[in-house]
Amino acid sequence: MENEVSIAVDHGFEITSNHEEPKIVIPARDYARLVGLVQAALNSMPDLAAGLSDELHRAYVLPDECDPGEVVRMGSEVQFRDHGTGSVRTVTLVYPNSADIADGKISILTPVGTALLGLAVGDSIDWEAPSGQSRALTVLSVRTPATNK
């Protein structure tokens, strides 16, 4: 069956899938707030809201009491490599009202922010830049503050 996903939870989790996009994991508290953000952004930013909605639909929502480990979630500091330029960037994934590019805080409602959500260290993903250019990145490290765990 295409896009079949099987999930097992036992002292952690394992996710298997037969589709090409990397599997993503999102804590339930982030998921609930992000669904609300999508609904609020549908009229003002329909394309960005749709992109985030697509990611949320393919996510495995992990109970808050489970620690997903080195997975990008809201508030995570993420180091990633841009495949096109070879450059390594470190950013923090935040809600739109906390975004500040100069301070390295990127909004979840940016294409790269949406692409990073739920990825684990070592995961790679293709994403489309605002210019329409196809880009790819690989997550190198994830640090999540204790307040977000």
C-alpha positions in Angstrom: 0.0 0.0 0.0 1.5 3.4 -1.0 2.5 5.7 1.8 1.9 3.0 4.3 3.3 3.8 7.8 3.8 1.4 10.6 4.6 2.6 14.1 5.7 0.7 17.2 6.1 2.3 20.7 8.2 0.5 23.3 10.7 2.5 25.5 11.0 4.7 22.5 9.7 4.5 19.0 10.4 3.1 15.5 8.8 4.4 12.4 9.0 2.7 9.0 7.6 3.9 5.8 7.8 3.2 2.1 7.6 6.8 0.8 10.6 8.9 -0.1 10.2 11.8 2.3 12.0 11.4 5.7 9.8 10.3 8.5 9.0 13.1 11.0 8.1 13.1 14.6 6.3 15.9 16.4 5.4 16.1 20.1 1.7 16.4 20.7 2.0 19.9 22.3 3.8 21.3 19.2 1.3 19.5 16.9 -1.8 21.1 18.6 -0.3 24.6 18.5 0.9 24.2 14.9 -2.6 23.0 13.7 -4.0 26.3 15.2 -1.2 28.3 13.5 -2.1 26.7 10.1 -5.8 27.5 10.6 -4.9 31.1 11.5 -2.6 31.5 8.5 -4.8 30.1 5.8 -6.2 33.4 4.7 -3.1 35.6 5.0 -0.4 33.1 3.9 -2.2 30.2 2.1 0.9 28.7 0.4 2.9 28.6 3.6 0.0 27.3 5.7 -0.6 24.6 3.1 3.1 23.5 3.2 3.0 23.3 7.0 -0.4 21.4 6.9 1.1 18.9 4.5 4.0 18.2 6.9 1.6 17.9 9.9 -0.5 15.4 7.9 2.5 13.1 7.4 3.9 13.4 10.9 3.8 10.9 13.7 2.5 12.7 16.8 4.4 11.5 19.8 2.8 11.7 23.3 4.4 14.6 25.2 5.8 12.3 27.9 8.0 10.5 25.3 11.3 12.0 24.4 11.8 11.9 20.6 15.6 12.4 21.1 17.5 14.5 18.5 14.5 15.5 16.5 13.8 19.1 15.4 10.8 20.5 17.3 9.7 24.0 18.2 12.5 25.8 20.1 15.2 23.5 18.8 18.6 24.9 17.7 19.4 23.1 14.5 22.6 22.9 12.5 22.2 21.9 8.9 24.1 21.7 5.7 22.7 23.3 2.5 23.5 20.9 -0.3 23.5 23.6 -3.0 26.1 25.8 -1.3 27.8 23.4 1.1 27.3 26.0 3.8 26.5 25.0 7.4 23.9 27.1 9.2 22.7 27.1 12.8 19.1 28.3 13.4 16.5 28.1 16.1 13.0 27.0 14.9 10.4 29.4 16.4 6.8 30.5 16.1 6.3 33.5 13.7 6.0 36.1 16.5 9.5 35.2 17.8 11.2 35.1 14.4 14.4 37.2 13.9 16.6 36.3 11.0 19.5 38.4 12.3 19.4 36.5 15.5 19.2 33.1 13.7 15.5 32.5 14.7 13.5 31.2 11.8 9.8 30.9 11.6 8.0 27.6 11.2 6.1 29.4 8.5 9.1 29.7 6.2 9.8 27.0 3.7 13.1 26.0 5.4 11.4 26.1 8.8 8.7 23.8 7.6 11.2 21.5 6.0 13.2 21.1 9.2 10.3 20.3 11.4 10.3 16.8 12.8 13.6 15.7 11.1 16.2 13.7 13.0 20.0 14.1 12.9 21.2 12.7 9.6 17.9 13.2 7.8 17.9 15.0 4.4 15.0 16.7 2.7 14.3 18.5 -0.5 12.4 21.8 -0.2 11.4 24.7 -2.4 12.8 28.1 -1.6 10.6 31.2 -1.9 12.3 31.9 -5.3 10.9 28.5 -6.5 14.4 27.0 -6.6 14.6 23.4 -5.4 17.0 23.1 -2.4 18.1 20.2 -0.2 19.5 20.1 3.3 20.8 17.6 5.9 20.3 18.0 9.6 23.7 17.8 11.4 22.8 18.4 15.0 19.8 19.3 17.1 19.8 20.8 20.6 16.5 21.3 22.3 16.3 23.4 25.5 15.2 21.6 28.6 12.1 23.8 28.8 10.9 22.4 25.5 11.4 18.7 26.4 
